[in-house]
Amino acid sequence: MDIIQAIIIGIVQGLTEFLPVSSSAHLIFAQNALGVESSLAFDVFLHLGSLIAVLWFFRADIIRMIQAFLLSIGDIIQHRFKEGFYSDPYKRLVWYVIIATIPVGLVGVLFESQVESLFAGALYVPAFFLFVTGTILYLSQRMNSGEVDLSNLSLKESIFMGLGQACAILPGLSRSGTTIAAGLVIGLDKEFAAKFSFILSIPAILGAFIVQLKDIGTITDFNALAVLLGFLAALISGYLAIKWLLELIQKRSLDIFAYYCWIVGIIVFMGSITHLF
């Protein structure tokens, strides 16, 4: 992978990690179009770039969540967890994020080989699920914006969005699209659904980063400059994608992404099916 290809793949990763169009599908499509195969070192730094983007964008919330978590541990020691939990919305948020992350962790561990086989399969698999993503987005935009936000978020809404994130481990099924849609279906405010979706992505991206990081010590041959530029491209484009989507969801619907997923999904699906004959 040369420098230009690395930057392109980095931009694709950053944009599609947070826009509701499936990063897994677009990375597969982009690598096939460019005729390249991503290395483990490159994948690790792409995830690191996406992780830093979301951490930096929501840095104020993340700092408050870390503080709330430490205070909550103190509440447990002092046998006053329940009182602290219901008095501080950030204490509730941090525990709800932890609980909502469990489904995707279980799916990743229990069905690792099956999921990997889907990623290694033909292009029609992510193309099909990209079409499904478009349908989920389109239907969710027909829902009225609810009133659930940070102040009244409950365990039920958190688990429902966590289940949506677990489903999105399939290639082509957008993580952000599925979780935002799940939030809208169950009554979350549009802006908060997107915000909670992005914060919920942090443990998932961190988990993928750690899983890949444990094997990076075995790598001795990679283009360090390409990896660095890909990392920066993923970081910058990821930050801009979060900013744009939060602004867009306040003023307009996400139908444009549904149409995009349908068009790209159909084109790639028909192209991949044609090659089978």
N, C-alpha and C positions, 0 to 999 in steps of 0.2 A: 504494500500500500504506500503510494507516494504522498507528498504533502497536500496536494490539492484534493486527492481522494479522501484523505484523513479529515480535512476541514469540512468537506461536503458531508461525510458520514457524521461528524460531530454536530453539525448544524441540524441534520435530520434527527439525531438522537435528542438534542436539546428541545427542539420544537415539538416533536411528536410525543415526547415523554409526558408533556403537560397539556398539549392540545388534545381534544378528544378524537384522535384519529389513529391510535395504536402505534406505539413506537416499535413494537416487535415486528409488525407487518412491514412498516416502512423501512426498517433496517434490513430486513430480508430482501425487499424489493430493490433498495438502493445498492446493496452489495451485489445482487445479481446484475443490475443494470451497469454497474461500474466494472464488473468482472473481478471483484476482489473478495477476499475472505478475511474477516476480522480476526486479529490475534487476541489471546487472553489478556495481555498487557493493555492493549487498546481498549478492550471492553471494560476492564477495571477502571481506567481513567475516564471513560465516558460516563460510567455510573458515578464516579467521584465528582465530575463536573455538574451533573444533574443534581446530586445531593447538595453540593455547596450552593447552587442556584436557589433551591427551595429553602434551605436554611437561612441564607442571607436575606431573601425576600421577606420571610416571616420571622426575622430575628427577634423582634420585640415579643411576639407570641411565644417563640421557642424559649427565650430567657425566662418569661413568666411561667411557662410550663415546667421548666427545670426547677425553678424555685418552689413551685407548687408541689412537685413530686417530692422534693427533699422535706418540705414542711409536712407533707402527707405521711412520709415515713416516720417523722417525729410524732405525728398524731397516733400512728399505729403503736409506737413504743409507749405512748402515754394513755393508750386505751380510749382515745377520743376520735377515732377515724371517721365515724359516721357524722359527727358534728362538723368536723372540718370539711368533709366531702360535700355536704349539702350547703355549706356556707360560702364556698369558693368555687366559682365556675371553672377556673383553670385547674383545680384539683380534680374536678369531674372530667374535664377534657383530657387530661393526661392519662387517666385510668381508662377512659373510654377508647382512646387511641390504642392503648396497649391491648385491651380486650378485642377490639375490632381487627387487630393485626393477626390474632391467633388463627383465623380461618385460612388466610393465605400461607401462613407458615406451615400449617398441617398439610395443605394441598401440595405445597412445594416439596415437603419431605416424603409424603406417602405416594405421590404420583410423579416423582422426579423423572423416572425413565420414560413414562408415557408422554409427558410434556416435551421432553427432549426429542422424542421421535417425531412429534408434530412439527417442531422447529426445523428438523432435518428433512422433512417431507417435501412434497411438491408445493408449488406456489398457490395452487388452488385452495389449500387449507387456510392460510392467512387471508386470502382474498375472500373466501366465503364468510369468515368471521368478521372481516371488515364490513361486509354488507350487513351482517347482524348488528354491528356497532351503529351503523347509520340508522337502522330501524329502531334500535333502542333510544338513540338520541331524538329521533323525530317524534316518537310516541311520548317521550318525557317532556318535550316542549309543548305538548298539548295540555299538560297539567298546570293548574294554577299554582303560583308561588305560595308556599306555606308560610307559617309564622314561627317555625322552630329555628332557634339560633343558639348562640353560646349560652345564653341565660337559662334556656329551658330544654337543652338537648338531653335526651334520655338514653339509657342502655339499649333500648329497642332500636332506635334509629341508628345508633353506632354499630350494632351487630349487623343490621341490614346492609349498611354500606360496606362493612367488612366482608360480608358474603359476596357482595358485588365485586369487590377487589379480588377475592379468591377466584371467582369465575374468570376474571380478566387475565389470569395466568395463561390462558389459551392464546396462541399467536393470532393477532388480528382483532382480538377483542380489547378495545381501549380501556386501560385502567381508569383514567380520569373520566372518560365518557360513561363508563358503567357505574362508577361510584357517584358521580354527579346525578345521573339519571335515577339511581337508587334513592338518593337523598330527596330528589324532587317528588318521586312517587310516594315517599313516606312522610312528606309534609315539611321538608326543610325550606327555609328561605333560600332563594336562588344564589345570592352572593355567598351566604354561609355554606351552602352545599359545596360550592367550588372551593372555598377556603378549607373546609374540613377535608375534602378530597385531597387537596395538596398536602396538608399536614399529615394525613393518613399515609401518603406516599413515602414519607421520610423513613419509617422503619422498614418498609418493603425495599426501597432502594438501598438502604444501609445493609440489609440482609444480603441482597444480591452482591453488593460490593465486598462484604466480608467473605462470602462463599468463594468468590473468584480470587480474592486477595491471598487466601491460604495456598493457592497453587502458583502464584506469580514468581515465587523464589526459584522455580525450576526453569524460568525463561532467561535465556542469555542472548538471544538474537532478535532485536526489534529496533525499529527506527525511532529513536528517542524524540527527535524533533517532530515527527508526524504524530506521535502519541501526545506530546505537549500541546500542539496546535489543535488536535482533535478535542482534547480536554477543555481548552479555552473556548473553542467553538461551541461545545455542548453547554458550558457554564453560561456564556453570554446569551445564546439563543434560548436556553431554558429559562433564564430570568425574564427575558422579553416576552416569552410565551405565557408565563404566569401573569405578568402585568397586563398583557393584551386580553387574555381570556377573562380576567376579573373585571376589566372595563367593559368588555363586550357583553357579558352575562347580565350586567346591571341595566344596559340600555336596549339590547336586542336579544333575539332568540339564538339558539345554537343550530338552527336549521341548516345554515351554510355548511357546517361540518357533516351533517347527515347526508346532504346531497353529494358532498365531496367523497365520503366513504362509499356511497352507492356507486358513483361513477368509477372511482379507482378500483373498487372491488370487482365490479362487472368486467372492466377492461382486463384486469390481470387474470381473473378467473377464466374468461373466454380464451385469452392468450395461452394460458397454461393447459387448458383442456385441448386446444388445437394441437399442441405439441405432443399430446398423447397418441394421436392418430397418424 
